[in-house]
Amino acid sequence: MKEKEAYKKLQKKYKLPNLKDLMREFGIKVEDHELLLHRLVERMKDFLFEKAKTLESIIFVRSSSEPSQLYETKMLENKEEVFELYKNLQSLGWKGERIKTLVNEKEMASYINEVFNVWTKNLKEKFLNVCKTFEEKWKDAKLRESSELMYHG
């Protein structure tokens, strides 16, 4: 309970998002009231980098890529849009890395607000659209010969 009480004080001070919303969106578990903001920034940063890594494997294919990545690259019609999403995720992730290193309460609170708002109002929908595209395209995927899937730079 100390954690939730500590967050309530920080929430009021910095106008942070609702803790339940953060927990739902970013899979955050609140365990240490002493390092609460630090843990939130760490989890949000990791969350963004995980999403970016998912996209990275289909944007930047190479000869050693997994077959699924080669298929998905061929399925991708809007590579530039997906790359823009990837850039936004990477940029916010690296900002989190910087903020976490600064260990400044005000900066951490600002980052939490920014990421929550950008994710819930923009990036989440774009990421879900990419997922939906692959979900639908995989239903119609046909087995291809290895030579058809090979990446030729």
ABEGO torsion letter per residue (X at the ends): XAAAAAAAAAAAAAGBBBAAAAAAAAGBBBABAAAAAAAAAAAAAAAAAAAAAAAAAAABBBAABBAAAAAAAAABABAAAAAAAAAAAAAAAAAAAAAAAAGBAAAAAAAAAAAAAAAAAAAAAAAAAAAAAAAAAAAABBBBBAAAABBAX
